[in-house]
Amino acid sequence: MEKLRLLLVIQLGAFSSRDHADNFMSSAREKLTGEEVIVRKTGNIFAVTIGSFTETRKAESYLYYVKSKGYDKAFIKNIKY
């Protein structure tokens, strides 16, 4: 049996349209540095996330940076891999 692992990412936004998610991702890549910004598809939703952290402390620290750049609604999200 495989062990389920959790990874922490910071979600910047979520969209029902891939085009809107891609545009948001491009804008975020220009404003944020240090971590990769990607689009993750879950069902019919396209979530724009940044980073991949295994430690809560590091995710929280980076979330502070993200919010300082204007992404006030960003939050830490657990994803399974």
Residue pairs with C-beta under 8 A, 6 or more apart in sequence:
4 80
5 80
5 81
6 78
6 79
6 80
6 81
7 52
7 53
7 54
7 78
7 79
7 80
7 81
8 51
8 52
8 53
8 54
8 55
8 56
8 59
8 76
8 77
8 78
8 79
9 40
9 49
9 50
9 51
9 52
9 53
9 59
9 76
9 77
9 79
10 49
10 50
10 51
10 59
10 62
10 63
10 66
10 74
10 75
10 76
10 77
11 47
11 48
11 49
11 74
11 75
11 76
11 77
12 24
12 28
12 37
12 48
12 49
12 50
12 66
12 71
12 74
13 21
13 24
13 47
13 48
13 71
13 73
14 21
14 45
14 46
14 47
14 48
15 21
15 24
15 45
15 46
15 47
15 48
16 44
16 45
16 46
17 46
18 39
18 41
18 46
20 46
21 39
21 46
21 47
21 48
22 39
24 48
25 37
25 38
25 39
25 48
28 37
28 48
28 50
28 71
29 37
31 69
31 70
32 50
32 65
32 66
32 69
32 71
34 62
34 65
35 50
35 51
35 52
35 62
36 50
36 51
36 52
37 48
37 49
37 50
38 48
38 49
38 50
39 46
39 47
39 48
39 49
40 46
40 47
40 48
40 49
40 79
41 47
47 77
49 77
50 62
50 66
51 59
51 62
53 59
53 62
56 76
59 76
60 76
63 74
63 75
63 76
66 74
67 74
